[in-house]
Amino acid sequence: MNFATLASLTLAVGLLSTQPSTRSVPAIPVETVKLAWKLKEGASYLVETSSSVSSKTVTMDQEQEEDQDNTTVHLVHVADVTEEGNMLLKITVNRFEMAKESAMFDVELLGERDEEGKVTVDVVLTSDLPLLTGDDVQELFEELVRGSMAVEFEMLLTPQGEVIEASMEGDPLADLPGDTDLTKMISDTARIMVGADDMTAMLASQFFSMLPETSPEVGGQWSVERSFAAAGLEMNGTGTCTLEELGEKGAVAHLTETLTYELDASGLSEKMIELMDLMLGEMEMDVEADLEGEGFESVSKIEFDVKEGFSRSMTWKEMAARITGTITLGEMEMDMELDTLTSGSSKWSRVEEE
């Protein structure tokens, strides 16, 4: 076989390979899944949320570091499910635990509710300053725990995980004592920094994964938006959630949510002015605060129970936020830097009926 013949055969094979086949080739099935929150009417669920926050504040070249760990167990009761599948949720606190370490004092808080609804509280304060471990401060923290466990939330949840109505009954700060100058200062500070809307929005962001209206295939993505606030900081996140894989028989969907947050610190600036005015008391001095927040990334891993219709778990790691700016007291201007690193998780489980 000469070169010309070989070349002709090669060309012929190439042409034949481009012709449509007359044989039927079975299509490869694409695996899709319908993802939706579908909590059962009349059922109850336990949701355990945990978070760890490390922060460092630098003011006038002085550094202050704090570490705080929180764990809360909520009882979620499904009071009603509408024809559209929206779920009316009644949410109470079963257990609250916090441990905080700082340069001035350490505190451990524990509140638990028994089967009869009775709440027990334990508070441990440690400090080199006796003023911060007195009976008045002990009582204040006990009331803070009791108030936090007395609140009740009501939320209307769509099958896509969006909270379209939310409210909170009760005020966790209502009964904080202020019999001494110190306890009044702490109580007033808490009231400035904590808001009811912040608590409901934060709860929703930790509880519910956002799901698409369509049925995605493995590798499919959908848009996600989350917004919440804390201590005057407004956080608005946009991004996507990806269906990474389906577990055996499609029982569990593994999702990855990736968001980019914008951080608006104008509300924190206003709160800092209120705090400075509170600390100055009757002293007349102009106070200004100009703080700015830097955007940050958030990646959450989610295990969603397709059959039962809730998130078995959601974890987020190392959300790094940074705030910089100045606080001015009269003619004195102070530079301020605040860096926080947050990780956390939430886990759902259904309460078995007796």
C-alpha positions in Angstrom: 0.0 0.0 0.0 1.5 3.3 -1.2 1.3 6.7 0.5 -1.6 7.9 -1.8 -3.7 4.8 -1.0 -3.1 5.2 2.8 -4.0 8.8 2.5 -7.2 8.0 0.6 -8.3 5.4 3.2 -7.6 7.8 6.1 -9.7 10.5 4.4 -12.5 8.0 3.8 -12.6 6.9 7.4 -12.7 10.5 8.5 -15.6 11.3 6.2 -17.5 8.2 7.4 -17.1 9.2 11.0 -18.8 12.5 10.4 -22.0 10.9 9.0 -25.0 10.5 11.3 -25.4 7.1 12.8 -28.5 5.1 12.0 -28.3 3.2 15.3 -30.3 4.4 18.3 -28.1 5.6 21.2 -29.9 5.8 24.6 -29.8 9.2 26.2 -27.9 9.5 29.5 -30.5 10.4 32.2 -29.9 13.7 34.0 -30.5 13.4 37.7 -32.6 16.3 39.1 -34.2 16.8 42.4 -37.0 18.9 43.9 -35.7 20.8 46.9 -38.2 22.4 49.2 -38.8 23.1 52.9 -41.8 21.0 53.9 -42.1 20.9 57.6 -45.1 18.8 58.8 -48.1 20.6 60.3 -48.3 19.9 64.0 -44.7 18.6 64.2 -41.9 20.0 66.3 -38.2 20.2 65.6 -35.1 21.0 67.6 -32.6 23.4 66.0 -29.1 23.7 67.6 -27.1 26.7 66.5 -23.5 27.3 67.5 -21.1 30.1 66.7 -17.5 31.1 67.6 -16.4 34.7 67.3 -12.9 36.0 67.7 -12.4 39.8 67.6 -9.6 42.3 67.9 -10.1 46.0 68.5 -7.3 48.5 68.1 -7.9 52.0 69.5 -5.1 54.6 70.1 -2.5 51.8 69.6 -4.2 49.7 72.3 -5.2 46.2 71.4 -8.1 44.3 73.0 -9.0 40.7 72.1 -12.2 38.8 72.8 -13.4 35.3 72.2 -17.0 34.3 72.5 -18.8 30.9 72.0 -22.6 30.6 71.8 -24.8 27.5 71.6 -28.6 27.8 71.5 -31.3 25.1 71.1 -34.6 26.3 69.8 -37.9 24.4 69.7 -39.7 25.0 66.4 -43.4 24.1 66.3 -45.2 24.1 63.0 -48.6 25.7 63.8 -50.0 25.7 60.3 -49.2 24.9 56.7 -51.1 26.9 54.0 -52.4 25.7 50.7 -49.3 27.3 49.1 -47.0 25.2 51.4 -46.0 28.2 53.5 -45.3 27.1 57.1 -46.2 29.2 60.2 -43.6 28.5 62.8 -43.7 29.2 66.6 -40.1 29.3 68.0 -39.0 29.3 71.6 -35.6 28.9 73.4 -34.9 25.6 75.2 -31.3 26.1 76.1 -28.8 29.0 75.9 -25.1 28.8 76.6 -22.4 31.4 76.3 -18.7 31.7 77.2 -16.8 34.9 76.7 -13.2 35.7 77.5 -11.9 39.3 77.4 -9.2 41.4 79.1 -11.6 42.8 81.7 -13.6 39.7 82.7 -14.7 36.2 81.7 -18.3 35.1 81.9 -20.1 31.8 81.5 -23.8 31.8 81.1 -26.2 28.8 81.0 -30.0 28.7 80.8 -32.0 25.5 80.5 -35.8 24.8 80.3 -37.1 21.5 81.6 -40.0 19.5 80.3 -42.4 21.5 82.6 -41.2 24.8 81.2 -39.2 25.8 84.3 -36.0 27.8 83.5 -32.8 27.4 85.6 -29.9 29.8 85.2 -26.2 29.6 86.1 -23.8 32.5 85.9 -20.0 32.4 86.5 -18.1 35.7 86.5 -14.3 35.9 86.8 -12.3 39.2 86.9 -9.4 40.8 88.6 -11.7 43.8 89.2 -14.0 43.0 92.2 -16.5 45.6 90.9 -17.3 43.3 87.9 -18.1 40.2 90.0 -20.4 41.7 92.6 -23.9 40.5 93.3 -25.5 43.4 91.3 -23.6 42.3 88.1 -24.4 38.7 88.8 -28.1 39.5 89.0 -27.9 41.5 85.8 -26.5 38.6 83.8 -29.1 36.2 85.3 -31.9 38.5 84.1 -30.2 38.7 80.7 -30.3 34.9 80.4 -33.9 34.7 81.6 -35.0 37.5 79.3 -33.3 35.8 76.3 -35.1 32.5 77.0 -38.5 34.2 77.5 -38.8 35.6 74.0 -40.9 33.8 71.3 -40.6 34.2 67.6 -43.2 33.7 64.9 -42.1 33.2 61.3 -43.9 32.5 58.0 -41.6 30.3 55.9 -41.9 29.6 52.2 -40.9 26.2 50.6 -37.9 28.1 49.2 -36.6 29.0 52.7 -37.6 32.7 52.5 -39.1 34.2 55.7 -41.9 36.5 54.4 -43.2 37.5 57.9 -41.4 37.6 61.2 -42.1 38.9 64.7 -40.7 38.6 68.2 -42.8 38.6 71.4 -41.1 39.8 74.6 -38.1 41.9 75.3 -35.0 40.2 76.5 -33.7 43.4 78.0 -36.9 44.6 79.7 -36.1 43.5 83.2 -32.4 44.2 83.3 -31.6 45.9 86.6 -30.1 49.4 86.9 -29.9 49.9 90.6 -26.2 50.9 90.6 -24.3 53.2 88.2 -22.4 50.1 86.8 -25.5 48.0 86.2 -27.3 50.9 84.7 -24.4 51.6 82.3 -24.3 47.9 81.3 -28.1 47.7 80.8 -28.3 51.0 78.8 -25.3 49.8 76.6 -27.2 46.5 75.9 -30.3 48.4 74.9 -28.4 50.6 72.5 -26.6 47.7 70.8 -29.3 45.0 70.6 -32.5 45.3 68.5 -35.5 42.9 68.1 -35.3 43.1 64.3 -31.6 42.1 64.5 -32.5 39.0 66.5 -35.2 37.7 64.1 -33.2 38.3 61.0 -30.1 36.7 62.4 -32.2 33.7 63.5 -33.6 33.3 60.0 -30.1 33.5 58.4 -28.9 30.7 60.7 -31.9 28.4 60.3 -32.9 28.3 56.7 -31.1 27.3 53.5 -32.4 29.1 50.4 -33.7 26.8 47.7 -34.8 27.2 44.0 -38.3 27.0 42.6 -37.1 24.7 39.8 -35.6 21.2 40.2 -31.9 21.5 39.7 -29.6 18.8 38.4 -26.3 18.0 40.0 -23.9 20.9 39.4 -26.8 23.3 39.0 -26.8 26.7 40.6 -29.4 29.3 41.7 -29.1 32.8 43.0 -29.2 33.5 46.8 -29.6 36.8 48.7 -29.3 37.2 52.5 -29.6 40.3 54.6 -29.3 40.8 58.3 -27.9 43.2 60.9 -26.2 43.1 64.3 -25.1 46.0 66.5 -25.8 48.5 63.8 -23.9 46.6 61.1 -26.0 45.9 58.0 -24.8 42.9 56.0 -26.2 42.3 52.5 -25.0 39.1 50.8 -25.5 38.0 47.2 -24.2 34.9 45.4 -25.1 31.4 44.4 -25.9 28.0 45.9 -24.7 24.8 44.1 -26.1 21.3 44.2 -22.8 19.5 44.6 -24.1 15.9 44.8 -27.0 13.7 45.8 -26.6 11.0 48.5 -27.8 7.4 48.1 -31.2 7.2 46.5 -31.3 11.0 46.4 -32.2 11.2 50.1 -29.7 13.9 51.0 -28.7 16.9 48.8 -25.2 18.3 49.5 -25.2 22.1 48.8 -22.5 24.8 48.8 -23.6 28.4 49.3 -21.1 31.1 48.3 -21.9 34.7 49.1 -20.2 38.1 48.9 -21.3 40.5 51.6 -21.3 44.2 51.6 -20.9 45.6 55.1 -22.6 49.0 56.0 -21.2 50.4 59.2 -23.2 53.7 59.3 -25.6 52.2 61.9 -22.7 51.2 64.1 -21.4 54.8 63.8 -24.7 56.1 65.2 -24.6 53.6 68.0 -21.1 54.5 68.9 -22.1 58.1 69.2 -25.0 57.0 71.6 -22.5 55.0 73.7 -20.0 57.8 73.9 -22.8 60.2 75.0 -23.9 57.7 77.6 -20.4 57.3 79.0 -19.8 61.1 79.0 -22.9 61.6 81.1 -23.4 65.3 81.9 -20.2 66.3 80.2 -20.9 68.5 77.2 -18.7 67.4 74.3 -19.2 67.0 70.6 -19.0 63.3 69.6 -18.6 62.1 66.0 -18.0 58.6 64.6 -17.1 57.7 61.0 -16.8 54.0 60.5 -16.6 52.0 57.3 -17.0 48.2 56.7 -15.1 46.1 54.2 -16.9 43.4 52.3 -16.2 39.7 53.0 -16.8 36.2 51.6 -18.9 33.5 53.2 -19.0 29.8 52.2 -21.6 27.4 53.8 -21.9 23.7 53.4 -25.4 22.3 53.7 -26.9 18.8 54.0 -30.5 19.0 53.0 -32.9 16.1 53.8 -34.9 15.9 50.5 -37.6 13.6 51.9 -38.2 15.3 55.2 -37.8 18.8 53.8 -35.3 20.5 56.2 -31.6 21.1 56.6 -29.9 18.4 58.6 -26.9 20.7 59.0 -25.5 24.0 57.7 -21.9 25.1 58.6 -20.0 28.3 57.8 -16.4 28.9 58.5 -14.1 31.9 59.0 -16.3 34.8 57.9 -13.8 37.6 58.2 -15.2 41.1 58.6 -13.2 44.4 59.1 -14.3 47.8 60.3 -12.1 50.9 60.3 -12.6 54.6 61.0 -12.4 57.3 63.5 -14.2 58.4 66.7 -13.9 62.1 67.7 -14.4 63.4 71.2 -14.3 67.2 71.2 -10.9 67.9 69.6 -9.5 64.5 70.2 -9.6 62.0 67.2 -9.1 58.3 67.7 -8.4 55.8 65.0 -10.3 52.5 65.4 -9.9 49.1 63.8 -12.1 46.1 64.5 -11.5 42.6 63.0 -13.8 39.7 63.6 -13.6 36.0 62.5 -16.8 34.0 62.8 -17.6 30.3 62.3 -20.8 28.5 63.1 -23.3 25.8 62.4 -27.0 24.8 62.7 -28.5 21.3 63.0 -32.1 20.3 62.7 -33.8 17.2 64.1 -37.4 16.2 64.4 -38.9 15.6 67.8 -40.3 12.1 67.9 -44.0 12.0 68.9 -44.8 9.9 71.9 
